[in-house]
């Protein structure tokens, strides 16, 4: 394997969630960090600011189990596919990439919107914004959030009984949003839900 490390002995590593394909973060590896990642199957990087190895999740517990590693056509960039145990970003967001410059209206698509919405919710919790309804819910606490989940579930039932596809779509979306807020408040990652559903699918 002839990886091309730069003049500082580093190579960029793009970290991607193996289950959702969401790009989580980008960090640097030197040869030692790369070798340790291969040996332990957990991401290890090199911190340029601290000038030492940085084992992801060593302090936060948000480790990343490495499932696959590939390198690009020039052998100067790594793609590391992982199964994360928690948020990748130090802000508490699922992904470090939550600041849009140019948005594609077609993204995210399908179930990926749930992870994208969860990332926004996590960011709001870590970085409160005045006037944010999400922060209002977090401030009120679990009782208020649970009440809203119950209300939206009841309204979804009513919409279904009314045989209104449009109404049910709207109310079910509200219910899913409030459920994601509840999961964030209680510290249950989306991945735990996906894993549980996968077990039931077997």
N, CA, C and O atoms as a DFTB+ gen file, in Angstrom:
808 C
 N C O
     1  1       0.849      -1.191       0.000
     2  2       0.000       0.000       0.000
     3  2       0.885       1.242       0.000
     4  3       1.616       1.476       0.962
     5  1       0.830       2.033      -1.056
     6  2       1.683       3.214      -1.179
     7  2       0.859       4.478      -0.966
     8  3       0.595       5.219      -1.913
     9  1       0.458       4.721       0.266
    10  2      -0.276       5.941       0.569
    11  2       0.664       7.133       0.487
    12  3       1.844       7.039       0.828
    13  1       0.120       8.258       0.026
    14  2       0.926       9.473      -0.121
    15  2       0.624      10.441       1.026
    16  3      -0.377      11.157       0.997
    17  1       1.489      10.455       2.021
    18  2       1.377      11.410       3.109
    19  2       2.003      12.729       2.648
    20  3       2.961      12.719       1.874
    21  1       1.472      13.865       3.116
    22  2       1.987      15.157       2.676
    23  2       3.336      15.473       3.326
    24  3       3.909      14.641       4.030
    25  1       3.824      16.672       3.082
    26  2       5.145      17.053       3.576
    27  2       5.238      17.006       5.100
    28  3       6.324      16.851       5.659
    29  1       4.093      17.141       5.762
    30  2       4.065      17.076       7.226
    31  2       3.834      15.651       7.736
    32  3       3.686      15.423       8.936
    33  1       3.807      14.695       6.796
    34  2       3.610      13.310       7.187
    35  2       2.166      12.968       7.495
    36  3       1.890      12.029       8.241
    37  1       1.232      13.739       6.913
    38  2      -0.188      13.564       7.215
    39  2      -0.993      13.235       5.964
    40  3      -0.594      13.553       4.844
    41  1      -2.135      12.591       6.182
    42  2      -3.067      12.294       5.099
    43  2      -4.479      12.584       5.598
    44  3      -4.821      12.196       6.715
    45  1      -5.314      13.262       4.791
    46  2      -6.686      13.554       5.243
    47  2      -7.546      12.301       5.237
    48  3      -7.468      11.480       4.323
    49  1      -8.373      12.168       6.279
    50  2      -9.279      11.027       6.392
    51  2     -10.715      11.537       6.494
    52  3     -11.075      12.225       7.449
    53  1     -11.523      11.195       5.505
    54  2     -12.942      11.549       5.518
    55  2     -13.691      10.407       6.183
    56  3     -13.591       9.258       5.754
    57  1     -14.443      10.723       7.234
    58  2     -15.147       9.698       7.997
    59  2     -16.623       9.706       7.614
    60  3     -17.279      10.746       7.647
    61  1     -17.132       8.538       7.252
    62  2     -18.504       8.390       6.767
    63  2     -19.226       7.324       7.576
    64  3     -18.653       6.283       7.899
    65  1     -20.483       7.589       7.900
    66  2     -21.306       6.603       8.594
    67  2     -21.621       5.464       7.627
    68  3     -22.208       5.689       6.569
    69  1     -21.236       4.259       7.985
    70  2     -21.413       3.123       7.086
    71  2     -22.869       2.751       6.891
    72  3     -23.219       2.137       5.883
    73  1     -23.723       3.111       7.838
    74  2     -25.141       2.743       7.740
    75  2     -25.973       3.772       6.999
    76  3     -26.880       3.414       6.247
    77  1     -25.669       5.056       7.204
    78  2     -26.478       6.111       6.593
    79  2     -25.793       6.794       5.413
    80  3     -26.436       7.520       4.655
    81  1     -24.474       6.561       5.252
    82  2     -23.644       7.203       4.229
    83  2     -23.427       8.695       4.483
    84  3     -22.888       9.395       3.626
    85  1     -23.841       9.187       5.649
    86  2     -23.623      10.589       5.982
    87  2     -22.142      10.838       6.273
    88  3     -21.507      10.071       6.996
    89  1     -21.603      11.912       5.706
    90  2     -20.230      12.297       6.011
    91  2     -20.223      12.931       7.393
    92  3     -20.945      13.896       7.644
    93  1     -19.413      12.390       8.284
    94  2     -19.421      12.821       9.672
    95  2     -18.364      13.872       9.985
    96  3     -18.634      14.818      10.725
    97  1     -17.174      13.719       9.436
    98  2     -16.083      14.609       9.808
    99  2     -14.897      14.382       8.877
   100  3     -14.869      13.441       8.084
   101  1     -13.932      15.268       9.001
   102  2     -12.655      15.094       8.316
   103  2     -11.558      15.376       9.331
   104  3     -11.628      16.361      10.066
   105  1     -10.558      14.528       9.375
   106  2      -9.434      14.728      10.293
   107  2      -8.170      14.209       9.611
   108  3      -8.217      13.651       8.515
   109  1      -7.044      14.405      10.287
   110  2      -5.759      14.001       9.720
   111  2      -5.227      12.758      10.414
   112  3      -5.455      12.553      11.606
   113  1      -4.528      11.944       9.668
   114  2      -3.804      10.803      10.229
   115  2      -2.343      10.877       9.819
   116  3      -2.024      11.221       8.681
   117  1      -1.459      10.552      10.756
   118  2      -0.087      10.276      10.360
   119  2       0.045       8.758      10.260
   120  3      -0.933       8.042      10.471
   121  1       1.218       8.265       9.947
   122  2       1.378       6.821       9.764
   123  2       1.035       6.056      11.045
   124  3       0.422       4.990      10.986
   125  1       1.428       6.598      12.202
   126  2       1.161       5.931      13.469
   127  2      -0.342       5.844      13.738
   128  3      -0.839       4.804      14.170
   129  1      -1.066       6.944      13.480
   130  2      -2.517       6.957      13.686
   131  2      -3.196       5.985      12.729
   132  3      -4.139       5.288      13.105
   133  1      -2.715       5.942      11.503
   134  2      -3.281       5.027      10.512
   135  2      -3.074       3.576      10.932
   136  3      -3.997       2.764      10.868
   137  1      -1.856       3.262      11.361
   138  2      -1.553       1.888      11.782
   139  2      -2.388       1.485      12.997
   140  3      -2.859       0.352      13.085
   141  1      -2.568       2.425      13.936
   142  2      -3.367       2.113      15.119
   143  2      -4.829       1.904      14.745
   144  3      -5.497       1.030      15.297
   145  1      -5.327       2.710      13.802
   146  2      -6.709       2.553      13.336
   147  2      -6.917       1.168      12.739
   148  3      -7.932       0.519      12.992
   149  1      -5.949       0.721      11.945
   150  2      -6.032      -0.614      11.360
   151  2      -5.993      -1.697      12.436
   152  3      -6.728      -2.682      12.365
   153  1      -5.143      -1.507      13.415
   154  2      -4.943      -2.529      14.437
   155  2      -6.115      -2.634      15.406
   156  3      -6.495      -3.733      15.810
   157  1      -6.689      -1.486      15.779
   158  2      -7.737      -1.472      16.808
   159  2      -9.137      -1.459      16.235
   160  3     -10.100      -1.748      16.946
   161  1      -9.268      -1.126      14.956
   162  2     -10.568      -0.955      14.307
   163  2     -11.386       0.151      14.953
   164  3     -12.616       0.112      14.954
   165  1     -10.689       1.135      15.500
   166  2     -11.295       2.354      15.997
   167  2     -10.498       3.533      15.451
   168  3      -9.275       3.465      15.332
   169  1     -11.204       4.620      15.118
   170  2     -10.504       5.742      14.501
   171  2      -9.514       6.387      15.465
   172  3      -9.813       6.647      16.631
   173  1      -8.336       6.632      14.929
   174  2      -7.283       7.342      15.642
   175  2      -6.726       8.377      14.672
   176  3      -6.407       8.046      13.530
   177  1      -6.608       9.607      15.107
   178  2      -6.149      10.692      14.252
   179  2      -4.915      11.363      14.853
   180  3      -4.463      11.027      15.948
   181  1      -4.390      12.329      14.092
   182  2      -3.284      13.124      14.607
   183  2      -3.758      14.565      14.760
   184  3      -4.190      15.194      13.794
   185  1      -3.671      15.077      15.980
   186  2      -4.087      16.451      16.248
   187  2      -2.948      17.405      15.929
   188  3      -1.903      17.371      16.579
   189  1      -3.145      18.255      14.933
   190  2      -2.093      19.214      14.564
   191  2      -1.920      20.290      15.624
   192  3      -0.814      20.792      15.824
   193  1      -3.005      20.649      16.304
   194  2      -2.908      21.692      17.332
   195  2      -2.203      21.194      18.589
   196  3      -1.455      21.934      19.227
   197  1      -2.450      19.921      18.940
   198  2      -1.838      19.377      20.151
   199  2      -0.565      18.586      19.862
   200  3       0.171      18.206      20.773
   201  1      -0.324      18.347      18.570
   202  2       0.884      17.631      18.155
   203  2       0.994      16.242      18.784
   204  3       2.054      15.836      19.261
   205  1      -0.132      15.527      18.771
   206  2      -0.115      14.166      19.310
   207  2      -1.297      13.382      18.755
   208  3      -2.188      13.942      18.116
   209  1      -1.289      12.064      19.013
   210  2      -2.384      11.224      18.562
   211  2      -3.676      11.592      19.275
   212  3      -3.679      11.968      20.447
   213  1      -4.771      11.471      18.535
   214  2      -6.092      11.779      19.076
   215  2      -6.996      10.585      18.790
   216  3      -7.376      10.342      17.645
   217  1      -7.329       9.858      19.823
   218  2      -8.184       8.684      19.687
   219  2      -9.628       9.126      19.860
   220  3     -10.042       9.510      20.954
   221  1     -10.384       9.069      18.784
   222  2     -11.761       9.564      18.796
   223  2     -12.581       8.856      19.867
   224  3     -12.645       7.627      19.902
   225  1     -13.204       9.637      20.735
   226  2     -14.058       9.092      21.773
   227  2     -13.346       8.701      23.049
   228  3     -13.967       8.181      23.976
   229  1     -12.039       8.949      23.104
   230  2     -11.269       8.563      24.290
   231  2     -11.792       9.251      25.546
   232  3     -11.802       8.664      26.628
   233  1     -12.226      10.498      25.392
   234  2     -12.762      11.241      26.531
   235  2     -14.293      11.300      26.506
   236  3     -14.930      11.190      27.553
   237  1     -14.878      11.472      25.336
   238  2     -16.333      11.640      25.222
   239  2     -17.095      10.326      25.208
   240  3     -18.285      10.289      25.524
   241  1     -16.414       9.251      24.844
   242  2     -17.102       7.971      24.683
   243  2     -17.686       7.774      23.292
   244  3     -18.230       6.712      22.991
   245  1     -17.576       8.796      22.440
   246  2     -18.143       8.733      21.088
   247  2     -17.154       8.075      20.119
   248  3     -16.708       8.687      19.148
   249  1     -16.829       6.824      20.408
   250  2     -15.869       6.112      19.571
   251  2     -16.490       5.778      18.223
   252  3     -17.710       5.807      18.057
   253  1     -15.629       5.461      17.266
   254  2     -16.080       5.103      15.924
   255  2     -15.483       3.745      15.560
   256  3     -14.270       3.608      15.401
   257  1     -16.341       2.760      15.432
   258  2     -15.905       1.423      15.024
   259  2     -15.649       1.442      13.515
   260  3     -16.534       1.793      12.735
   261  1     -14.456       1.070      13.116
   262  2     -14.077       1.120      11.704
   263  2     -14.499      -0.171      11.007
   264  3     -14.105      -1.267      11.405
   265  1     -15.309      -0.020       9.960
   266  2     -15.774      -1.162       9.186
   267  2     -15.005      -1.334       7.881
   268  3     -14.818      -2.453       7.403
   269  1     -14.559      -0.212       7.307
   270  2     -13.848      -0.282       6.029
   271  2     -13.014       0.977       5.829
   272  3     -13.358       2.049       6.326
   273  1     -11.925       0.834       5.101
   274  2     -11.078       1.964       4.733
   275  2     -10.717       1.816       3.261
   276  3     -10.358       0.729       2.808
   277  1     -10.814       2.911       2.523
   278  2     -10.407       2.930       1.121
   279  2      -9.584       4.180       0.873
   280  3      -9.661       5.144       1.635
   281  1      -8.789       4.165      -0.201
   282  2      -8.067       5.372      -0.579
   283  2      -8.429       5.750      -2.003
   284  3      -8.860       4.905      -2.787
   285  1      -8.253       7.017      -2.336
   286  2      -8.691       7.519      -3.638
   287  2      -7.680       7.178      -4.730
   288  3      -6.663       6.531      -4.484
   289  1      -7.992       7.634      -5.948
   290  2      -7.182       7.298      -7.118
   291  2      -5.760       7.830      -7.036
   292  3      -4.855       7.272      -7.657
   293  1      -5.548       8.911      -6.273
   294  2      -4.204       9.465      -6.122
   295  2      -3.506       8.951      -4.867
   296  3      -2.347       9.280      -4.614
   297  1      -4.215       8.148      -4.089
   298  2      -3.678       7.554      -2.859
   299  2      -3.252       8.608      -1.841
   300  3      -2.347       8.385      -1.037
   301  1      -3.932       9.777      -1.893
   302  2      -3.557      10.835      -0.951
   303  2      -4.724      11.268      -0.057
   304  3      -4.627      12.271       0.650
   305  1      -5.823      10.514      -0.091
   306  2      -6.978      10.789       0.765
   307  2      -7.625       9.459       1.149
   308  3      -7.747       8.552       0.327
   309  1      -8.033       9.363       2.409
   310  2      -8.674       8.141       2.896
   311  2     -10.174       8.347       3.079
   312  3     -10.622       9.438       3.433
   313  1     -10.934       7.304       2.838
   314  2     -12.352       7.263       3.177
   315  2     -12.510       6.177       4.231
   316  3     -12.253       5.001       3.974
   317  1     -12.938       6.588       5.425
   318  2     -13.062       5.655       6.548
   319  2     -14.546       5.494       6.866
   320  3     -15.208       6.443       7.285
   321  1     -15.059       4.287       6.662
   322  2     -16.472       4.011       6.929
   323  2     -16.590       3.412       8.325
   324  3     -15.938       2.421       8.654
   325  1     -17.443       4.043       9.141
   326  2     -17.500       3.686      10.561
   327  2     -18.926       3.452      11.030
   328  3     -19.894       3.797      10.352
   329  1     -19.024       2.855      12.207
   330  2     -20.294       2.808      12.935
   331  2     -20.061       3.596      14.220
   332  3     -19.409       3.101      15.139
   333  1     -20.592       4.827      14.292
   334  2     -20.309       5.700      15.435
   335  2     -21.128       5.339      16.668
   336  3     -22.271       4.894      16.562
   337  1     -20.525       5.540      17.840
   338  2     -21.223       5.301      19.100
   339  2     -21.878       6.569      19.625
   340  3     -22.538       6.541      20.663
   341  1     -21.703       7.676      18.920
   342  2     -22.273       8.950      19.332
   343  2     -21.949      10.008      18.307
   344  3     -21.415       9.692      17.244
   345  1     -22.262      11.270      18.604
   346  2     -22.007      12.366      17.667
   347  2     -20.535      12.466      17.277
   348  3     -19.650      12.192      18.088
   349  1     -20.284      12.857      16.047
   350  2     -18.903      13.040      15.591
   351  2     -18.367      14.414      15.965
   352  3     -17.170      14.576      16.203
   353  1     -19.256      15.402      16.014
   354  2     -18.831      16.785      16.215
   355  2     -18.750      17.145      17.697
   356  3     -19.553      16.683      18.509
   357  1     -17.757      17.983      18.035
   358  2     -17.595      18.399      19.431
   359  2     -18.758      19.268      19.904
   360  3     -18.929      19.470      21.106
   361  1     -19.568      19.791      18.956
   362  2     -20.726      20.608      19.333
   363  2     -21.901      19.746      19.782
   364  3     -22.882      20.255      20.325
   365  1     -21.795      18.439      19.553
   366  2     -22.903      17.543      19.858
   367  2     -23.715      17.167      18.636
   368  3     -24.632      16.350      18.725
   369  1     -23.386      17.758      17.488
   370  2     -24.082      17.421      16.244
   371  2     -23.594      16.069      15.730
   372  3     -22.448      15.684      15.961
   373  1     -24.468      15.361      15.038
   374  2     -24.108      14.053      14.490
   375  2     -22.928      14.178      13.544
   376  3     -22.002      13.368      13.577
   377  1     -22.971      15.211      12.692
   378  2     -21.914      15.463      11.716
   379  2     -21.337      16.852      11.917
   380  3     -22.025      17.764      12.376
   381  1     -20.060      17.004      11.568
   382  2     -19.433      18.331      11.647
   383  2     -19.934      19.252      10.530
   384  3     -19.760      20.469      10.598
   385  1     -20.551      18.668       9.511
   386  2     -20.960      19.446       8.340
   387  2     -22.431      19.833       8.442
   388  3     -23.291      19.200       7.828
   389  1     -22.716      20.879       9.221
   390  2     -24.100      21.325       9.395
   391  2     -24.280      22.801       9.048
   392  3     -25.310      23.391       9.373
   393  1     -23.288      23.398       8.393
   394  2     -23.376      24.807       8.007
   395  2     -23.473      24.921       6.489
   396  3     -22.446      24.934       5.810
   397  1     -24.687      25.004       5.942
   398  2     -24.849      25.013       4.485
   399  2     -24.382      26.318       3.839
   400  3     -24.568      27.404       4.388
   401  1     -23.786      26.187       2.691
   402  2     -23.435      27.331       1.845
   403  2     -24.340      27.311       0.617
   404  3     -24.958      28.317       0.269
   405  1     -24.406      26.167      -0.023
   406  2     -25.296      25.958      -1.167
   407  2     -26.009      24.646      -0.923
   408  3     -25.367      23.608      -0.760
   409  1     -27.335      24.683      -0.896
   410  2     -28.096      23.489      -0.582
   411  2     -28.778      22.926      -1.805
   412  3     -29.332      23.666      -2.618
   413  1     -28.735      21.622      -1.932
   414  2     -29.439      20.903      -2.980
   415  2     -30.823      20.556      -2.433
   416  3     -30.944      19.838      -1.441
   417  1     -31.839      21.062      -3.072
   418  2     -33.202      20.847      -2.583
   419  2     -33.575      19.371      -2.562
   420  3     -34.515      18.977      -1.871
   421  1     -32.845      18.553      -3.314
   422  2     -33.162      17.129      -3.368
   423  2     -32.508      16.351      -2.231
   424  3     -32.743      15.151      -2.084
   425  1     -31.685      17.029      -1.422
   426  2     -30.985      16.355      -0.324
   427  2     -31.397      16.950       1.000
   428  3     -31.684      18.145       1.054
   429  1     -31.442      16.175       2.080
   430  2     -31.330      14.715       2.073
   431  2     -32.616      14.069       1.589
   432  3     -33.683      14.681       1.615
   433  1     -32.500      12.831       1.151
   434  2     -33.655      12.132       0.616
   435  2     -33.970      10.908       1.471
   436  3     -33.105      10.374       2.165
   437  1     -35.220      10.481       1.404
   438  2     -35.616       9.276       2.106
   439  2     -35.399       9.388       3.607
   440  3     -35.569      10.453       4.201
   441  1     -35.021       8.268       4.206
   442  2     -34.863       8.220       5.656
   443  2     -33.678       9.047       6.150
   444  3     -33.569       9.309       7.348
   445  1     -32.792       9.459       5.249
   446  2     -31.643      10.273       5.657
   447  2     -32.082      11.596       6.274
   448  3     -31.327      12.217       7.022
   449  1     -33.314      12.033       5.958
   450  2     -33.800      13.287       6.528
   451  2     -33.899      13.183       8.041
   452  3     -33.740      14.186       8.736
   453  1     -34.161      11.974       8.571
   454  2     -34.264      11.806      10.017
   455  2     -32.924      12.060      10.695
   456  3     -32.869      12.683      11.756
   457  1     -31.844      11.577      10.084
   458  2     -30.518      11.830      10.643
   459  2     -30.127      13.291      10.465
   460  3     -29.484      13.871      11.340
   461  1     -30.509      13.892       9.336
   462  2     -30.202      15.301       9.108
   463  2     -30.952      16.178      10.110
   464  3     -30.388      17.122      10.662
   465  1     -32.226      15.859      10.338
   466  2     -33.016      16.624      11.302
   467  2     -32.471      16.425      12.707
   468  3     -32.417      17.374      13.489
   469  1     -32.071      15.216      13.034
   470  2     -31.491      14.949      14.356
   471  2     -30.225      15.776      14.556
   472  3     -29.971      16.268      15.655
   473  1     -29.430      15.930      13.497
   474  2     -28.202      16.734      13.596
   475  2     -28.532      18.184      13.926
   476  3     -27.839      18.815      14.724
   477  1     -29.590      18.715      13.313
   478  2     -30.010      20.089      13.596
   479  2     -30.494      20.207      15.043
   480  3     -30.170      21.171      15.737
   481  1     -31.268      19.223      15.484
   482  2     -31.779      19.226      16.857
   483  2     -30.634      19.177      17.861
   484  3     -30.643      19.908      18.852
   485  1     -29.646      18.316      17.607
   486  2     -28.482      18.201      18.494
   487  2     -27.691      19.508      18.532
   488  3     -27.192      19.915      19.581
   489  1     -27.587      20.155      17.379
   490  2     -26.862      21.423      17.314
   491  2     -27.585      22.500      18.104
   492  3     -26.951      23.310      18.780
   493  1     -28.920      22.512      18.020
   494  2     -29.708      23.478      18.792
   495  2     -29.516      23.261      20.292
   496  3     -29.423      24.216      21.062
   497  1     -29.459      21.996      20.691
   498  2     -29.284      21.700      22.113
   499  2     -27.920      22.169      22.597
   500  3     -27.795      22.725      23.688
   501  1     -26.903      21.941      21.782
   502  2     -25.543      22.319      22.166
   503  2     -25.294      23.815      22.012
   504  3     -24.460      24.389      22.713
   505  1     -26.023      24.444      21.087
   506  2     -25.837      25.872      20.801
   507  2     -27.199      26.558      20.769
   508  3     -27.721      26.836      19.689
   509  1     -27.788      26.839      21.943
   510  2     -29.134      27.421      21.999
   511  2     -29.274      28.696      21.183
   512  3     -28.373      29.534      21.140
   513  1     -30.428      28.819      20.536
   514  2     -30.716      29.990      19.710
   515  2     -31.993      30.637      20.223
   516  3     -33.017      29.974      20.387
   517  1     -31.921      31.932      20.472
   518  2     -33.077      32.658      20.990
   519  2     -34.250      32.550      20.023
   520  3     -34.098      32.765      18.821
   521  1     -35.409      32.218      20.557
   522  2     -36.604      32.105      19.736
   523  2     -36.795      30.737      19.103
   524  3     -37.786      30.510      18.409
   525  1     -35.855      29.820      19.334
   526  2     -35.938      28.485      18.740
   527  2     -36.984      27.641      19.478
   528  3     -36.941      27.526      20.703
   529  1     -37.916      27.056      18.731
   530  2     -38.924      26.189      19.340
   531  2     -38.267      24.937      19.925
   532  3     -38.676      24.439      20.973
   533  1     -37.250      24.444      19.234
   534  2     -36.530      23.268      19.742
   535  2     -35.910      23.565      21.097
   536  3     -36.001      22.744      22.009
   537  1     -35.280      24.728      21.242
   538  2     -34.696      25.090      22.528
   539  2     -35.766      25.312      23.599
   540  3     -35.542      25.042      24.779
   541  1     -36.919      25.801      23.176
   542  2     -38.039      25.948      24.107
   543  2     -38.413      24.592      24.699
   544  3     -38.647      24.480      25.902
   545  1     -38.468      23.567      23.857
   546  2     -38.802      22.231      24.334
   547  2     -37.745      21.700      25.292
   548  3     -38.071      21.124      26.330
   549  1     -36.471      21.897      24.940
   550  2     -35.397      21.435      25.824
   551  2     -35.449      22.163      27.171
   552  3     -35.218      21.565      28.222
   553  1     -35.749      23.440      27.122
   554  2     -35.823      24.221      28.363
   555  2     -36.959      23.725      29.264
   556  3     -36.822      23.710      30.488
   557  1     -38.070      23.324      28.661
   558  2     -39.227      22.860      29.439
   559  2     -39.009      21.457      29.999
   560  3     -39.587      21.100      31.026
   561  1     -38.190      20.674      29.336
   562  2     -37.837      19.369      29.864
   563  2     -38.668      18.207      29.354
   564  3     -39.541      18.363      28.500
   565  1     -38.370      17.032      29.905
   566  2     -38.922      15.779      29.390
   567  2     -40.444      15.718      29.478
   568  3     -41.083      15.169      28.580
   569  1     -41.043      16.266      30.536
   570  2     -42.503      16.199      30.672
   571  2     -43.202      16.915      29.524
   572  3     -44.169      16.400      28.962
   573  1     -42.715      18.101      29.176
   574  2     -43.297      18.870      28.085
   575  2     -43.093      18.158      26.750
   576  3     -44.004      18.089      25.925
   577  1     -41.893      17.634      26.551
   578  2     -41.597      16.948      25.292
   579  2     -42.482      15.714      25.141
   580  3     -43.038      15.463      24.071
   581  1     -42.608      14.942      26.232
   582  2     -43.468      13.746      26.193
   583  2     -44.924      14.125      25.898
   584  3     -45.617      13.433      25.152
   585  1     -45.368      15.218      26.486
   586  2     -46.733      15.681      26.242
   587  2     -46.944      15.986      24.763
   588  3     -47.979      15.643      24.192
   589  1     -45.948      16.638      24.145
   590  2     -46.067      16.981      22.729
   591  2     -46.057      15.731      21.854
   592  3     -46.798      15.654      20.873
   593  1     -45.219      14.747      22.205
   594  2     -45.206      13.497      21.439
   595  2     -46.588      12.844      21.504
   596  3     -47.109      12.374      20.492
   597  1     -47.177      12.821      22.711
   598  2     -48.512      12.244      22.879
   599  2     -49.568      12.988      22.098
   600  3     -50.434      12.374      21.474
   601  1     -49.502      14.316      22.127
   602  2     -50.474      15.132      21.401
   603  2     -50.393      14.879      19.901
   604  3     -51.410      14.718      19.225
   605  1     -49.149      14.847      19.388
   606  2     -48.982      14.655      17.942
   607  2     -49.395      13.240      17.525
   608  3     -49.907      13.039      16.424
   609  1     -49.169      12.256      18.417
   610  2     -49.599      10.890      18.122
   611  2     -51.125      10.831      18.046
   612  3     -51.688      10.198      17.153
   613  1     -51.787      11.500      18.998
   614  2     -53.253      11.534      18.998
   615  2     -53.788      12.220      17.747
   616  3     -54.767      11.764      17.155
   617  1     -53.144      13.317      17.342
   618  2     -53.587      14.037      16.153
   619  2     -53.354      13.204      14.891
   620  3     -54.111      13.309      13.927
   621  1     -52.313      12.384      14.901
   622  2     -52.073      11.490      13.764
   623  2     -53.176      10.440      13.671
   624  3     -53.637      10.098      12.581
   625  1     -53.588       9.941      14.820
   626  2     -54.676       8.961      14.849
   627  2     -55.966       9.574      14.307
   628  3     -56.675       8.955      13.514
   629  1     -56.259      10.796      14.745
   630  2     -57.466      11.486      14.277
   631  2     -57.411      11.698      12.768
   632  3     -58.406      11.510      12.068
   633  1     -56.232      12.092      12.274
   634  2     -56.070      12.320      10.836
   635  2     -56.317      11.026      10.061
   636  3     -56.942      11.041       9.001
   637  1     -55.819       9.896      10.602
   638  2     -56.021       8.610       9.942
   639  2     -57.503       8.237       9.936
   640  3     -58.020       7.736       8.938
   641  1     -58.186       8.489      11.068
   642  2     -59.614       8.187      11.164
   643  2     -60.429       9.057      10.211
   644  3     -61.504       8.667       9.755
   645  1     -59.891      10.250       9.919
   646  2     -60.561      11.159       8.977
   647  2     -60.265      10.797       7.526
   648  3     -60.783      11.418       6.597
   649  1     -59.404       9.758       7.346
   650  2     -59.020       9.325       6.000
   651  2     -58.420      10.460       5.173
   652  3     -58.631      10.548       3.964
   653  1     -57.656      11.337       5.864
   654  2     -57.027      12.469       5.176
   655  2     -55.527      12.208       5.040
   656  3     -54.785      12.275       6.020
   657  1     -55.093      11.912       3.819
   658  2     -53.679      11.651       3.573
   659  2     -52.845      12.898       3.876
   660  3     -51.783      12.813       4.492
   661  1     -53.339      14.046       3.438
   662  2     -52.612      15.300       3.648
   663  2     -52.469      15.616       5.135
   664  3     -51.393      15.990       5.602
   665  1     -53.568      15.460       5.871
   666  2     -53.559      15.747       7.307
   667  2     -52.665      14.761       8.052
   668  3     -51.921      15.152       8.951
   669  1     -52.737      13.488       7.682
   670  2     -51.922      12.470       8.345
   671  2     -50.434      12.704       8.059
   672  3     -49.595      12.529       8.942
   673  1     -50.117      13.092       6.843
   674  2     -48.726      13.384       6.494
   675  2     -48.181      14.503       7.368
   676  3     -47.061      14.416       7.870
   677  1     -48.968      15.543       7.546
   678  2     -48.559      16.710       8.344
   679  2     -48.389      16.323       9.816
   680  3     -47.376      16.647      10.435
   681  1     -49.372      15.638      10.362
   682  2     -49.347      15.289      11.788
   683  2     -48.269      14.250      12.094
   684  3     -47.618      14.321      13.136
   685  1     -48.078      13.288      11.193
   686  2     -47.038      12.279      11.398
   687  2     -45.652      12.916      11.362
   688  3     -44.751      12.493      12.086
   689  1     -45.486      13.932      10.519
   690  2     -44.209      14.653      10.466
   691  2     -43.947      15.380      11.786
   692  3     -42.828      15.380      12.297
   693  1     -45.002      15.998      12.328
   694  2     -44.884      16.645      13.638
   695  2     -44.504      15.633      14.718
   696  3     -43.668      15.911      15.578
   697  1     -45.128      14.459      14.661
   698  2     -44.863      13.435      15.662
   699  2     -43.415      12.958      15.585
   700  3     -42.760      12.790      16.614
   701  1     -42.913      12.738      14.369
   702  2     -41.530      12.285      14.199
   703  2     -40.541      13.334      14.704
   704  3     -39.546      12.995      15.345
   705  1     -40.817      14.610      14.415
   706  2     -39.932      15.675      14.901
   707  2     -39.874      15.671      16.423
   708  3     -38.788      15.701      17.003
   709  1     -41.026      15.634      17.068
   710  2     -41.052      15.670      18.530
   711  2     -40.439      14.404      19.131
   712  3     -39.840      14.457      20.205
   713  1     -40.583      13.272      18.449
   714  2     -39.954      12.044      18.916
   715  2     -38.430      12.167      18.850
   716  3     -37.733      11.701      19.752
   717  1     -37.908      12.790      17.790
   718  2     -36.461      13.001      17.670
   719  2     -35.952      13.927      18.777
   720  3     -34.861      13.724      19.310
   721  1     -36.747      14.942      19.118
   722  2     -36.373      15.833      20.227
   723  2     -36.326      15.032      21.530
   724  3     -35.420      15.216      22.343
   725  1     -37.300      14.149      21.724
   726  2     -37.331      13.321      22.932
   727  2     -36.112      12.402      22.991
   728  3     -35.485      12.266      24.042
   729  1     -35.777      11.774      21.868
   730  2     -34.608      10.898      21.827
   731  2     -33.334      11.659      22.149
   732  3     -32.475      11.165      22.880
   733  1     -33.212      12.859      21.603
   734  2     -32.031      13.691      21.879
   735  2     -31.983      14.074      23.346
   736  3     -30.925      14.026      23.973
   737  1     -33.124      14.450      23.888
   738  2     -33.183      14.857      25.293
   739  2     -32.785      13.707      26.230
   740  3     -32.166      13.924      27.271
   741  1     -33.154      12.484      25.838
   742  2     -32.895      11.314      26.680
   743  2     -31.580      10.607      26.336
   744  3     -31.215       9.610      26.959
   745  1     -30.872      11.146      25.327
   746  2     -29.570      10.582      24.980
   747  2     -29.623       9.260      24.238
   748  3     -28.708       8.445      24.346
   749  1     -30.693       9.047      23.485
   750  2     -30.810       7.825      22.683
   751  2     -30.487       8.166      21.227
   752  3     -31.254       8.893      20.596
   753  1     -29.387       7.670      20.678
   754  2     -29.030       8.006      19.297
   755  2     -29.944       7.350      18.281
   756  3     -30.511       6.290      18.544
   757  1     -30.090       7.974      17.123
   758  2     -30.885       7.369      16.055
   759  2     -30.415       5.951      15.753
   760  3     -31.220       5.057      15.496
   761  1     -29.088       5.759      15.790
   762  2     -28.537       4.464      15.423
   763  2     -29.062       3.347      16.314
   764  3     -29.223       2.214      15.862
   765  1     -29.333       3.665      17.589
   766  2     -29.886       2.656      18.486
   767  2     -31.248       2.186      17.988
   768  3     -31.585       1.007      18.098
   769  1     -32.028       3.114      17.440
   770  2     -33.336       2.765      16.882
   771  2     -33.169       1.929      15.621
   772  3     -33.857       0.925      15.436
   773  1     -32.242       2.352      14.746
   774  2     -32.018       1.607      13.499
   775  2     -31.545       0.185      13.824
   776  3     -31.968      -0.777      13.183
   777  1     -30.664       0.061      14.829
   778  2     -30.149      -1.264      15.196
   779  2     -31.268      -2.161      15.738
   780  3     -31.333      -3.349      15.424
   781  1     -32.143      -1.572      16.556
   782  2     -33.247      -2.338      17.122
   783  2     -34.212      -2.799      16.016
   784  3     -34.686      -3.935      16.033
   785  1     -34.492      -1.916      15.068
   786  2     -35.369      -2.276      13.954
   787  2     -34.737      -3.363      13.097
   788  3     -35.425      -4.257      12.604
   789  1     -33.393      -3.278      12.920
   790  2     -32.689      -4.283      12.134
   791  2     -32.801      -5.657      12.793
   792  3     -32.945      -6.668      12.106
   793  1     -32.733      -5.693      14.131
   794  2     -32.878      -6.965      14.857
   795  2     -34.257      -7.566      14.614
   796  3     -34.398      -8.779      14.453
   797  1     -35.271      -6.705      14.590
   798  2     -36.631      -7.189      14.422
   799  2     -36.897      -7.642      12.999
   800  3     -37.818      -8.417      12.744
   801  1     -36.079      -7.150      12.068
   802  2     -36.265      -7.473      10.658
   803  2     -35.725      -8.868      10.349
   804  3     -36.104      -9.478       9.350
   805  1     -34.838      -9.370      11.210
   806  2     -34.197     -10.662      10.932
   807  2     -35.199     -11.815      11.037
   808  3     -34.832     -12.972      10.834
